[in-house]
């Protein structure tokens, strides 16, 4: 299971997320993914990996969205798979997840949810992308959202966000 690195380090505090609850949710996510859908870089990986999470504002995520996906405007979450192995530690850097705190605040207010729950949702969504899920086709998106929401419910039901 990958370790989580926050960039900047205050990201977990800004997101209001318990890092241990997030690690547990990521472990559950891996269990939910059929082996045939797991990225080959992850399947059978012995050494623990690393996922970097960045909490940014709408301006920064909009710039990343335009640069990497050619889309105009902010989005909730972006995932950048890396799968580079550190030659010294053997740890696999799965990639970066970038979430917009402003979008999370706006959506959480609209839905009357805690901001931390919406941020958790975005991070799990990004993690599922890193692990192998895609949401380009409607059927794939439905499958991905179903897994995402089940993991989120389990994490929230456990009283951890």
C-alpha positions as CSV (number, residue, x, y, z in Angstrom):
1,X,0.0,0.0,0.0
2,X,1.4,3.4,-0.9
3,X,2.5,5.9,1.7
4,X,1.0,9.4,1.4
5,X,3.1,12.5,1.0
6,X,1.4,15.9,1.3
7,X,2.8,18.8,-0.8
8,X,2.9,21.3,0.9
9,X,3.2,19.4,4.2
10,X,0.2,21.4,5.6
11,X,-2.0,19.8,2.9
12,X,-3.6,17.2,5.2
13,X,-4.4,19.9,7.8
14,X,-5.9,22.2,5.1
15,X,-7.9,19.3,3.7
16,X,-9.1,18.3,7.2
17,X,-8.4,14.7,6.5
18,X,-7.0,12.1,8.8
19,X,-4.0,10.6,6.9
20,X,-4.4,7.2,8.5
21,X,-8.1,7.0,7.4
22,X,-7.0,8.0,3.9
23,X,-4.4,5.2,3.8
24,X,-7.0,2.7,5.0
25,X,-9.4,3.9,2.3
26,X,-6.7,3.5,-0.3
27,X,-6.0,0.0,0.9
28,X,-9.8,-0.8,0.5
29,X,-9.7,0.8,-3.0
30,X,-7.0,-1.6,-4.1
31,X,-9.0,-4.5,-2.8
32,X,-12.0,-3.3,-4.7
33,X,-10.2,-3.2,-8.0
34,X,-10.4,-6.4,-10.1
35,X,-6.8,-7.6,-10.8
36,X,-7.5,-7.2,-14.6
37,X,-8.0,-3.5,-14.1
38,X,-5.0,-2.8,-11.9
39,X,-2.1,-1.0,-13.7
40,X,0.6,-3.5,-14.5
41,X,3.1,-1.3,-12.6
42,X,1.1,-1.9,-9.4
43,X,0.2,-5.6,-9.7
44,X,2.5,-7.7,-7.6
45,X,4.4,-4.6,-6.3
46,X,6.4,-5.7,-3.2
47,X,7.8,-2.5,-1.9
48,X,5.4,0.1,-0.6
49,X,4.8,3.0,-2.9
50,X,4.2,6.7,-2.5
51,X,1.3,8.9,-3.6
52,X,1.8,12.7,-3.4
53,X,-1.2,14.9,-2.7
54,X,-1.3,18.6,-3.5
55,X,-4.0,20.9,-2.3
56,X,-4.2,24.0,-4.6
57,X,-6.6,26.8,-5.4
58,X,-8.8,27.0,-8.5
59,X,-6.3,29.2,-10.4
60,X,-3.6,26.6,-10.1
61,X,-5.7,23.6,-10.9
62,X,-7.2,25.5,-13.9
63,X,-3.6,26.1,-15.2
64,X,-2.8,22.4,-14.8
65,X,-6.0,21.4,-16.4
66,X,-5.3,23.6,-19.5
67,X,-1.6,22.5,-19.7
68,X,-2.1,18.8,-19.3
69,X,-5.6,18.1,-20.6
70,X,-6.3,21.1,-22.8
71,X,-9.4,21.9,-20.8
72,X,-10.4,25.4,-19.8
73,X,-11.3,26.3,-16.2
74,X,-10.9,24.7,-12.8
75,X,-11.7,21.1,-12.0
76,X,-12.1,19.2,-8.7
77,X,-9.2,16.7,-9.0
78,X,-6.4,15.8,-11.4
79,X,-4.3,12.6,-11.3
80,X,-0.8,12.3,-12.8
81,X,0.4,8.7,-12.9
82,X,4.2,8.5,-12.6
83,X,5.3,5.0,-11.7
84,X,8.9,5.9,-11.2
85,X,10.9,3.7,-8.8
86,X,13.4,5.2,-6.4
87,X,16.7,3.4,-7.0
88,X,17.8,3.5,-3.4
89,X,14.6,2.6,-1.5
90,X,12.9,0.6,-4.2
91,X,9.7,2.6,-3.5
92,X,7.4,3.2,-6.4
93,X,6.1,6.7,-6.8
94,X,2.6,6.0,-8.1
95,X,2.0,9.7,-9.0
96,X,0.5,12.9,-7.9
97,X,-3.1,13.8,-7.0
98,X,-4.0,17.5,-7.2
99,X,-7.2,18.7,-5.6
100,X,-8.8,22.1,-5.5
101,X,-9.7,23.4,-2.1
102,X,-11.9,26.1,-3.5
103,X,-13.9,23.7,-5.7
104,X,-14.4,21.4,-2.7
105,X,-15.6,24.3,-0.5
106,X,-18.0,25.4,-3.2
107,X,-19.4,22.0,-3.9
108,X,-19.6,21.0,-0.2
109,X,-21.6,24.2,0.5
110,X,-24.0,23.5,-2.3
111,X,-24.5,19.9,-1.1
112,X,-24.4,20.8,2.6
113,X,-21.5,18.4,3.2
114,X,-18.3,18.9,5.3
115,X,-15.5,20.2,3.1
116,X,-13.3,17.4,4.4
117,X,-15.7,14.8,3.0
118,X,-15.7,16.4,-0.4
119,X,-11.8,16.6,-0.3
120,X,-11.7,12.9,0.7
121,X,-14.0,12.1,-2.3
122,X,-11.6,13.9,-4.7
123,X,-8.5,12.2,-3.3
124,X,-10.1,8.7,-3.6
125,X,-11.2,9.6,-7.1
126,X,-7.7,10.6,-8.1
127,X,-6.3,7.5,-6.4
128,X,-8.6,5.2,-8.4
129,X,-7.3,6.9,-11.6
130,X,-3.7,6.2,-10.4
131,X,-4.6,2.5,-9.7
132,X,-6.2,1.9,-13.1
133,X,-9.7,3.3,-13.3
134,X,-10.8,5.5,-16.2
135,X,-13.9,7.6,-16.5
136,X,-14.0,8.7,-20.1
137,X,-16.9,6.4,-21.1
138,X,-20.1,6.7,-19.1
139,X,-20.2,3.0,-18.2
140,X,-16.6,3.2,-16.8
141,X,-17.5,6.4,-14.9
142,X,-20.5,4.8,-13.3
143,X,-18.4,1.8,-12.2
144,X,-15.6,4.1,-10.8
145,X,-18.1,6.4,-9.0
146,X,-19.8,3.3,-7.4
147,X,-16.4,2.1,-6.0
148,X,-15.5,5.7,-4.9
149,X,-18.7,6.3,-3.0
150,X,-18.6,2.8,-1.4
151,X,-15.1,3.5,-0.1
152,X,-16.1,7.0,1.0
153,X,-19.2,5.7,2.9
154,X,-17.1,3.2,4.7
155,X,-14.5,5.8,5.7
156,X,-17.2,8.3,6.8
157,X,-19.3,5.6,8.6
158,X,-16.2,4.7,10.6
159,X,-16.2,8.3,11.8
160,X,-13.0,9.1,10.1
161,X,-12.5,11.7,7.4
